[in-house]
Amino acid sequence: MQAKNVFVSFLIGLIFWTLLNNTFDPLILSVGAGLSLLLSLIFCARCDVFSELKLTPVALLYTGIYLVVFLYELIKSNLDVARRVITPSLPINPGIVEVKTRLQSKMGRMILANSITLTPGTLTIDISGDTLYIHWIDVKTEDTQEATEKIVRKFEKYLEKIYG
């Protein structure tokens, strides 16, 4: 049994339980803690989903910074896509670009790919090793290095601190 996986899944379950119930009543919290622990033991005793996650103060700090950066990029890209919808005369140049990542962990790559997909205007199509194939609503460059700088680096530098 991997204690870190059980602990992290327990913590996530308890946080969701608390958010869904919207109360800090001791009885409800204890039921949520019991259910979270039971489900964590059943489903995550032999999994390795969170094995690459660092549980250090630095990683937690960078997680907060990453969330702020992600929300900023999310808002910025939403406004850009909305502007393109409202003003159809704006040129778009859709295409698929290849980008590289320095992330070694599977979880880090997955979060990077999902972050790219969640920001409107980009969609992760495939991951192959350290290469991601991204559909970009307005391809500004087909050079792998430049595309990597524009799409990946803003997320990657924080994910490296969290997942190594």
Contact map, one row per residue, 1 for C-alpha under 8 A:
11100000000000000000000000000000000000000000110000000000000000000000000000000000000000000000000000000000000000000000000000000000000000000000000000000000000000000000
11111100000000000000000000000000000000000000111100000000000000000000000000000000000000000000000000000000000000000000000000000000000000000000000000000000000000000000
11111110000000000000000000000000000000000000100000000000000000000000000000000000000000000000000000000000000000000000000000000000000000000000000000000000000000000000
01111111000000000000000000000000000000000000000001100000000000000000000000000000000000000000000000000000000000000000000000000000000000000000000000000000000000000000
01111111100000000000000000000000000000000001101111100000000000000000000000000000000000000000000000000000000000000000000000000000000000000000000000000000000000000000
01111111110000000000000000000000000010011001100000000000000000000000000000000000000000000000000000000000000000000000000000000000000000000000000000000000000000000000
00111111111000000000000000000000000000010000000000000000000000000000000000000000000000000000000000000000000000000000000000000000000000000000000000000000000000000000
00011111111100000000000000000000000000000000000001000000000000000000000000000000000000000000000000000000000000000000000000000000000000000000000000000000000000000000
00001111111110000000000000000000000100010001000000000000000000000000000000000000000000000000000000000000000000000000000000000000000000000000000000000000000000000000
00000111111111000000000000000000100110110000000000000000000000000000000000000000000000000000000000000000000000000000000000000000000000000000000000000000000000000000
00000011111111100000000000000000000100000000000000000000000000000000000000000000000000000000000000000000000000000000000000000000000000000000000000000000000000000000
00000001111111110000000000000000000000000000000000000000000000000000000000000000000000000000000000000000000000000000000000000000000000000000000000000000000000000000
00000000111111111000000000000001000100000000000000000000000000000000000000000000000000000000000000000000000000000000000000000000000000000000000000000000000000000000
00000000011111111100000000001001100100000000000000000000000000000000000000000000000000000000000000000000000000000000000000000000000000000000000000000000000000000000
00000000001111111110000000000000000000000000000000000000000000000000000000000000000000000000000000000000000000000000000000000000000000000000000000000000000000000000
00000000000111111111000000000000000000000000000000000000000000000000000000000000000000000000000000000000000000000000000000000000000000000000000000000000000000000000
00000000000011111111100000001001000000000000000000000000000000000000000000000000000000000000000000000000000000000000000000000000000000000000000000000000000000000000
00000000000001111111111100001001000000000000000000000000000000000000000000000000000000000000000000000000000000000000000000000000000000000000000000000000000000000000
00000000000000111111111000000000000000000000000000000000000000000000000000000000000000000000000000000000000000000000000000000000000000000000000000000000000000000000
00000000000000011111110000000000000000000000000000000000000000000000000000000000000000000000000000000000000000000000000000000000000000000000000000000000000000000000
00000000000000001111111000010000000000000000000000000000000000000000000000000000000000000000000000000000000000000000000000000000000000000000000000000000000000000000
00000000000000000111111100000000000000000000000000000000000000000000000000000000000000000000000000000000000000000000000000000000000000000000000000000000000000000000
00000000000000000110111110010000000000000000000000000000000000000000000000000000000000000000000000000000000000000000000000000000000000000000000000000000000000000000
00000000000000000100011111011000000000000000000000000000000000000000000000000000000000000000000000000000000000000000000000000000000000000000000000000000000000000000
00000000000000000000001111111000000000000000000000000000000000000000000000000000000000000000000000000000000000000000000000000000000000000000000000000000000000000000
00000000000000000000000111111100000000000000000000000000000000000000000000000000000000000000000000000000000000000000000000000000000000000000000000000000000000000000
00000000000000000000000011111110000000000000000000000000000000000000000000000000000000000000000000000000000000000000000000000000000000000000000000000000000000000000
00000000000000000000101111111111000000000000000000000000000000000000000000000000000000000000000000000000000000000000000000000000000000000000000000000000000000000000
00000000000001001100000111111111100000000000000000000000000000000000000000000000000000000000000000000000000000000000000000000000000000000000000000000000000000000000
00000000000000000000000001111111110000000000000000000000000000000000000000000000000000000000000000000000000000000000000000000000000000000000000000000000000000000000
00000000000000000000000000111111111000000000000000000000000000000000000000000000000000000000000000000000000000000000000000000000000000000000000000000000000000000000
00000000000011001100000000011111111100000000000000000000000000000000000000000000000000000000000000000000000000000000000000000000000000000000000000000000000000000000
00000000010001000000000000001111111110000000000000000000000000000000000000000000000000000000000000000000000000000000000000000000000000000000000000000000000000000000
00000000000000000000000000000111111111000000000000000000000000000000000000000000000000000000000000000000000000000000000000000000000000000000000000000000000000000000
00000000000000000000000000000011111111100000000000000000000000000000000000000000000000000000000000000000000000000000000000000000000000000000000000000000000000000000
00000000111011000000000000000001111111110000000000000000000000000000000000000000000000000000000000000000000000000000000000000000000000000000000000000000000000000000
00000100010000000000000000000000111111111000000000000000000000000000000000000000000000000000000000000000000000000000000000000000000000000000000000000000000000000000
00000000000000000000000000000000011111111100000000000000000000000000000000000000000000000000000000000000000000000000000000000000000000000000000000000000000000000000
00000000010000000000000000000000001111111111000000000000000000000000000000000000000000000000000000000000000000000000000000000000000000000000000000000000000000000000
00000110110000000000000000000000000111111111100000000000000000000000000000000000000000000000000000000000000000000000000000000000000000000000000000000000000000000000
00000100000000000000000000000000000011111111100000000000000000000000000000000000000000000000000000000000000000000000000000000000000000000000000000000000000000000000
00000000000000000000000000000000000001111111100000000000000000000000000000000000000000000000000000000000000000000000000000000000000000000000000000000000000000000000
00000000000000000000000000000000000000111111111000000000000000000000000000000000000000000000000000000000000000000000000000000000000000000000000000000000000000000000
00001100100000000000000000000000000000111111111100000000000000000000000000000000000000000000000000000000000000000000000000000000000000000000000000000000000000000000
11101100000000000000000000000000000000011111111000000000000000000000000000000000000000000000000000000000000000000000000000000000000000000000000000000000000000000000
11000000000000000000000000000000000000000011111100000000000000000000000000000000000000000000000000000000000000000000000000000000000000000000000000000000000000000000
01001000000000000000000000000000000000000011111110000000000000000000000000000000000000000000000000000000000000000000000000000000000000000000000000000000000000000000
01001000000000000000000000000000000000000001011111100000000000000000000000000000000000000000000000000000000000000000000000000000000000000000000000000000000000000000
00001000000000000000000000000000000000000000001111110000000000000000000000000000000000000000000000000000001000000000000000000000000000000000000000000000000000000000
00011001000000000000000000000000000000000000000111111000000000000000000000000000000000000000000000000000001000000000000000000000000000000000000000000000000000000000
00011000000000000000000000000000000000000000000111111000000000000000000000000000000000000000000000000000000000000000000000000000000000000000000000000000000000000000
00000000000000000000000000000000000000000000000011111100000000000000000000000000000000000000000000000000101000000000000000000000000000000000000000000000000000000011
00000000000000000000000000000000000000000000000001111110000000000000000000000000000000000000000000000000001000000000000000000000000000000000000000000000000000000110
00000000000000000000000000000000000000000000000000011111001000000000000000000000000000000000000000000000000000000000000000000000000000000000000000000000000000000110
00000000000000000000000000000000000000000000000000001111101100000000000000000000000000000000000000000000000000000000000000000000000000000000000000000000000000000000
00000000000000000000000000000000000000000000000000000111111100000000000000000000000000000000000000000000000000000000000000000000000000000000000000000000000000000000
00000000000000000000000000000000000000000000000000000011111110000000000000000000000000000000000000000000000000000000000000000000000000000000000000000000000000000000
00000000000000000000000000000000000000000000000000000001111111000000000000000000000000000000000000000000000000000000000000000000000000000000000000000000000000001100
00000000000000000000000000000000000000000000000000000111111111100000000000000000000000000000000000000000000000000000000000000000000000000000000000000000000000001110
00000000000000000000000000000000000000000000000000000011111111110000000000000000000000000000000000000000000000000000000000000000000000000000000000000000000000000100
00000000000000000000000000000000000000000000000000000000111111111000000000000000000000000000000000000000000000000000000000000000000000000000000000000000000000000000
00000000000000000000000000000000000000000000000000000000011111111100000000000000000000000000000000000000000000000000000000000000000000000000000000000000000001101100
00000000000000000000000000000000000000000000000000000000001111111110000000000000000000000000000000000000000000000000000000000000000000000000000000000000000001100100
00000000000000000000000000000000000000000000000000000000000111111111000000000000000000000000000000000000000000000000000000000000000000000000000000000000000000000000
00000000000000000000000000000000000000000000000000000000000011111111100000000000000000000000000000000000000000000000000000000000000000000000000000000000000001000000
00000000000000000000000000000000000000000000000000000000000001111111110000000000000000000000000000000000000000000000000000000000000000000000000000000000001001100000
00000000000000000000000000000000000000000000000000000000000000111111111000000000000000000000000000000000000000000000000000000000000000000000000000000000000000000000
00000000000000000000000000000000000000000000000000000000000000011111111100000000000000000000000000000000000000000000000000000000000000000000000000000000000000000000
00000000000000000000000000000000000000000000000000000000000000001111111110000000000000000000000000000000000000000000000000000000000000000000000000000000011000000000
00000000000000000000000000000000000000000000000000000000000000000111111111000000000000000000000000000000000000000010000000000000000000000000000000000000001000000000
00000000000000000000000000000000000000000000000000000000000000000011111111100000000000000000000000000000000000000000000000000000000000000000000000000000000000000000
00000000000000000000000000000000000000000000000000000000000000000001111111110000000000000000000000000000000000000000000000000000000000000000000000000000000000000000
00000000000000000000000000000000000000000000000000000000000000000000111111111000000000000000000000000000000000000000001000000000000000000000000000000000000000000000
00000000000000000000000000000000000000000000000000000000000000000000011111111100000000000000000000000000000000000000011100000000000000000000000000000000000000000000
00000000000000000000000000000000000000000000000000000000000000000000001111111110000000000000000000000000000000000000000000000000000000000000000000000000000000000000
00000000000000000000000000000000000000000000000000000000000000000000000111111111000000000000000000000000000000000000000000000000000000000000000000000000000000000000
00000000000000000000000000000000000000000000000000000000000000000000000011111111100000000000000000000000000000000000001110000000000000000000000000000000000000000000
00000000000000000000000000000000000000000000000000000000000000000000000001111111110000000000000000000000000000000000001100000000000000000000000000000000000000000000
00000000000000000000000000000000000000000000000000000000000000000000000000111111111000000000000000000000000000000000000000000000000000000000000000000000000000000000
00000000000000000000000000000000000000000000000000000000000000000000000000011111111100000000000000000000000000000000000000000000000000000000000000000000000000000000
00000000000000000000000000000000000000000000000000000000000000000000000000001111111110000000000000000000000000000000000110000000000000000000000000000000000000000000
00000000000000000000000000000000000000000000000000000000000000000000000000000111111111000000000000000000000000000000000000000000000000000000000000000000000000000000
00000000000000000000000000000000000000000000000000000000000000000000000000000011111111100000000000000000000000000000000000000000000000000000000000000000000000000000
00000000000000000000000000000000000000000000000000000000000000000000000000000001111111111100000000000000000000000000000000000000000000000000000000000000000000000000
00000000000000000000000000000000000000000000000000000000000000000000000000000000111111110000000000000000000000000000000000000000000000000000000000000000000000000000
00000000000000000000000000000000000000000000000000000000000000000000000000000000011111110000000000000000000000000000000000000000000000000000000000000000000000000000
00000000000000000000000000000000000000000000000000000000000000000000000000000000001111111100000000000000000000000000000000000000000000000000000000000000000000000000
00000000000000000000000000000000000000000000000000000000000000000000000000000000000111111110000000000000000000000000000000000000000000000000000000000000000000000000
00000000000000000000000000000000000000000000000000000000000000000000000000000000000100111110000000000000000000000000000000000000000000000000000000000000000000000000
00000000000000000000000000000000000000000000000000000000000000000000000000000000000100111111000000000000000000000000000000000000000000000000000000000000000000000000
00000000000000000000000000000000000000000000000000000000000000000000000000000000000000011111100000000000000000000000000000000000000000000000000000000000000000000000
00000000000000000000000000000000000000000000000000000000000000000000000000000000000000000111110000000000000000000000000000000000000000001110000000000000000000000000
00000000000000000000000000000000000000000000000000000000000000000000000000000000000000000011111000000000000000000000000000000000000000001111000000000000000000000000
00000000000000000000000000000000000000000000000000000000000000000000000000000000000000000001111100000000000000000000000000000000000000111110000000000000000000000000
00000000000000000000000000000000000000000000000000000000000000000000000000000000000000000000111110000000000000000000000000000000000000111110000000000000000000000000
00000000000000000000000000000000000000000000000000000000000000000000000000000000000000000000011111000000000000000000000000000000000011110010000000000000000000000000
00000000000000000000000000000000000000000000000000000000000000000000000000000000000000000000001111100000000000000000000000000000000011110010010100100000000000000000
00000000000000000000000000000000000000000000000000000000000000000000000000000000000000000000000111110000000000000000000000000000001111000000010100110000000000000000
00000000000000000000000000000000000000000000000000000000000000000000000000000000000000000000000011111000000000000000000000000000001111000000000110110001000000000000
00000000000000000000000000000000000000000000000000000000000000000000000000000000000000000000000001111100000000000000000000000000011100000000000110010001000000000000
00000000000000000000000000000000000000000000000000000000000000000000000000000000000000000000000000111110000010000000000000000000011100000000000000010001000100000000
00000000000000000000000000000000000000000000000000000000000000000000000000000000000000000000000000011111000000000000000000000000010000000000000000000000000100000000
00000000000000000000000000000000000000000000000000000000000000000000000000000000000000000000000000001111100110000000000000000000010000000000000000000000000100110011
00000000000000000000000000000000000000000000000000000000000000000000000000000000000000000000000000000111110110000000000000000000010000000000000000000000000000000001
00000000000000000000000000000000000000000000000000010000000000000000000000000000000000000000000000000011111110000000000000000000000000000000000000000000000000000011
00000000000000000000000000000000000000000000000000000000000000000000000000000000000000000000000000000001111111000000000000000000000000000000000000000000000000000000
00000000000000000000000000000000000000000000000011011000000000000000000000000000000000000000000000000000111111100000000000000000000000000000000000000000000000000010
00000000000000000000000000000000000000000000000000000000000000000000000000000000000000000000000000000011111111110000000000000000000000000000000000000000000000110010
00000000000000000000000000000000000000000000000000000000000000000000000000000000000000000000000000001011111111111000000000000000000000000000000000000000000000000000
00000000000000000000000000000000000000000000000000000000000000000000000000000000000000000000000000000000011111111100000000000000000000000000000000000000000000000000
00000000000000000000000000000000000000000000000000000000000000000000000000000000000000000000000000000000001111111110000000000000000000000000000000000000000000000000
00000000000000000000000000000000000000000000000000000000000000000000000000000000000000000000000000000000000111111111000000000000000000000000000000000001001100100000
00000000000000000000000000000000000000000000000000000000000000000000000000000000000000000000000000000000000011111111100000010000000100000000000000000000000000000000
00000000000000000000000000000000000000000000000000000000000000000000000000000000000000000000000000000000000001111111110000010000000000000000000000000000000000000000
00000000000000000000000000000000000000000000000000000000000000000000010000000000000000000000000000000000000000111111111000000000000000000000000000000000001000000000
00000000000000000000000000000000000000000000000000000000000000000000000000000000000000000000000000000000000000011111111001110000000000000000000000000011000000000000
00000000000000000000000000000000000000000000000000000000000000000000000000000000000000000000000000000000000000001111111101110000000000000000000000000000000000000000
00000000000000000000000000000000000000000000000000000000000000000000000001000000000000000000000000000000000000000111111101100000000000000000000000000000000000000000
00000000000000000000000000000000000000000000000000000000000000000000000011001100000000000000000000000000000000000011111111100000000000000000000000000000000000000000
00000000000000000000000000000000000000000000000000000000000000000000000001001100100000000000000000000000000000000000111111100000000000000000000000000000000000000000
00000000000000000000000000000000000000000000000000000000000000000000000000001000100000000000000000000000000000000000001111100000000000111100000000000000000000000000
00000000000000000000000000000000000000000000000000000000000000000000000000000000000000000000000000000000000000000001111111110000000001111000000000000000000000000000
00000000000000000000000000000000000000000000000000000000000000000000000000000000000000000000000000000000000000000001111111111000000001110000000000000000000000000000
00000000000000000000000000000000000000000000000000000000000000000000000000000000000000000000000000000000000000001101100001111110000111100000000000000000000000000000
00000000000000000000000000000000000000000000000000000000000000000000000000000000000000000000000000000000000000000000000000111110000111100000000000000000000000000000
00000000000000000000000000000000000000000000000000000000000000000000000000000000000000000000000000000000000000000000000000011111000111000000000000000000000000000000
00000000000000000000000000000000000000000000000000000000000000000000000000000000000000000000000000000000000000000000000000011111111110000000000000000000000000000000
00000000000000000000000000000000000000000000000000000000000000000000000000000000000000000000000000000000000000000000000000000111111100000000000000000000000000000000
00000000000000000000000000000000000000000000000000000000000000000000000000000000000000000000000000000000000000000000000000000011111000000000000000000000000000000000
00000000000000000000000000000000000000000000000000000000000000000000000000000000000000000000000000011111000000000000000000000011111100000000000000000000000000000000
00000000000000000000000000000000000000000000000000000000000000000000000000000000000000000000000001111000000000000000000000000011111110000000000000000000000000000000
00000000000000000000000000000000000000000000000000000000000000000000000000000000000000000000000001111000000000001000000000011111011111000000000000000000000000000000
00000000000000000000000000000000000000000000000000000000000000000000000000000000000000000000000111100000000000000000000000011110001111100000000000000000000000000000
00000000000000000000000000000000000000000000000000000000000000000000000000000000000000000000000111100000000000000000000001111100000111110000000000000000000000000000
00000000000000000000000000000000000000000000000000000000000000000000000000000000000000000000011110000000000000000000000011111000000011111000000000000000000000000000
00000000000000000000000000000000000000000000000000000000000000000000000000000000000000000000011110000000000000000000000011100000000001111110000000000000000000000000
00000000000000000000000000000000000000000000000000000000000000000000000000000000000000000001111000000000000000000000000011000000000000111110000000000000000000000000
00000000000000000000000000000000000000000000000000000000000000000000000000000000000000000001111000000000000000000000000010000000000000011111000000000000000000000000
00000000000000000000000000000000000000000000000000000000000000000000000000000000000000000001111110000000000000000000000000000000000000011111110000000000000000000000
00000000000000000000000000000000000000000000000000000000000000000000000000000000000000000000100000000000000000000000000000000000000000000111110000100000000000000000
00000000000000000000000000000000000000000000000000000000000000000000000000000000000000000000000000000000000000000000000000000000000000000011111001100000000000000000
00000000000000000000000000000000000000000000000000000000000000000000000000000000000000000000000011000000000000000000000000000000000000000011111101100000000000000000
00000000000000000000000000000000000000000000000000000000000000000000000000000000000000000000000000000000000000000000000000000000000000000000111111100000000000000000
00000000000000000000000000000000000000000000000000000000000000000000000000000000000000000000000011110000000000000000000000000000000000000000011111110000000000000000
00000000000000000000000000000000000000000000000000000000000000000000000000000000000000000000000000110000000000000000000000000000000000000000001111111000000000000000
00000000000000000000000000000000000000000000000000000000000000000000000000000000000000000000000000000000000000000000000000000000000000000000111111111100000000000000
00000000000000000000000000000000000000000000000000000000000000000000000000000000000000000000000011100000000000000000000000000000000000000001111111111111000000000000
00000000000000000000000000000000000000000000000000000000000000000000000000000000000000000000000001111000000000000000000000000000000000000000000111111111100000000000
00000000000000000000000000000000000000000000000000000000000000000000000000000000000000000000000000000000000000000000000000000000000000000000000011111111110000000000
00000000000000000000000000000000000000000000000000000000000000000000000000000000000000000000000000000000000000000000000000000000000000000000000001111111110000000000
00000000000000000000000000000000000000000000000000000000000000000000000000000000000000000000000000000000000000000001000000000000000000000000000000111111110000000000
00000000000000000000000000000000000000000000000000000000000000000000000000000000000000000000000000111000000000010001000000000000000000000000000000111111111100000000
00000000000000000000000000000000000000000000000000000000000000000000000000000000000000000000000000000000000000000000000000000000000000000000000000011111111110000000
00000000000000000000000000000000000000000000000000000000000000000000100000000000000000000000000000000000000000000000000000000000000000000000000000001111111111000000
00000000000000000000000000000000000000000000000000000000000000000100110000000000000000000000000000000000000000010010000000000000000000000000000000000001111111100000
00000000000000000000000000000000000000000000000000000000000000000000000000000000000000000000000000001110000000010000000000000000000000000000000000000001111111110000
00000000000000000000000000000000000000000000000000000000000000000000000000000000000000000000000000000000000000000000000000000000000000000000000000000000111111111000
00000000000000000000000000000000000000000000000000000000000001101100000000000000000000000000000000000000000000000000000000000000000000000000000000000000011111111100
00000000000000000000000000000000000000000000000000000000000001100100000000000000000000000000000000000010000100010000000000000000000000000000000000000000001111111111
00000000000000000000000000000000000000000000000000000000000000000000000000000000000000000000000000000010000100000000000000000000000000000000000000000000000111111111
00000000000000000000000000000000000000000000000000000000011001000000000000000000000000000000000000000000000000000000000000000000000000000000000000000000000011111111
00000000000000000000000000000000000000000000000000001100011101100000000000000000000000000000000000000000000000000000000000000000000000000000000000000000000001111111
00000000000000000000000000000000000000000000000000011100001000000000000000000000000000000000000000000010101100000000000000000000000000000000000000000000000000111111
00000000000000000000000000000000000000000000000000010000000000000000000000000000000000000000000000000011100000000000000000000000000000000000000000000000000000111111
